[in-house]
């Protein structure tokens, strides 16, 4: 990811939770992804996971690998 990519704080990420705004964003390993187009993230929830958060520590419990994030556009970096 280029150094010129936009950066967002955890507070800014939390606003993109699919409830306060239409945007559904999640972070993984310092990169923020836009999951808004995913039918599995409707209303900002995916199983027991909530949008607007860093999911790095939660991925170990998922039935998929981090390759799933390649399907979604990168928004910026989490700082």
C-alpha positions, 0 to 999 in steps of 0.5 A, a space after each residue: 500500500 502506498 505511503 500516500 494512502 489515507 489514514 484513519 483512526 480507530 474512532 473514524 473506523 468505528 463510524 463506518 459500522 453499517 449503522 451510523 452510516 451506510 459504509 461498512 469498513 473493517 481493518 485487518 493487519 493495519 489495512 482498512 477494507 470496504 465491505 459495503 458490497 458484501 451481502 454477508 455484512 448487511 447491517 454491519 454484522 457478520 456472524 458474531 463480528 461487527 463492522 467498524 473494528 480491527 478484525 486482526 485478532 478475530 480472524 483465527 476463529 473464522 472458517 476462512 483465511 485472510 485471502 477473503 480480504 482480497 475481494 474488497 477495495 482498500 480504503 486506507 491504513 489504520 493508525 
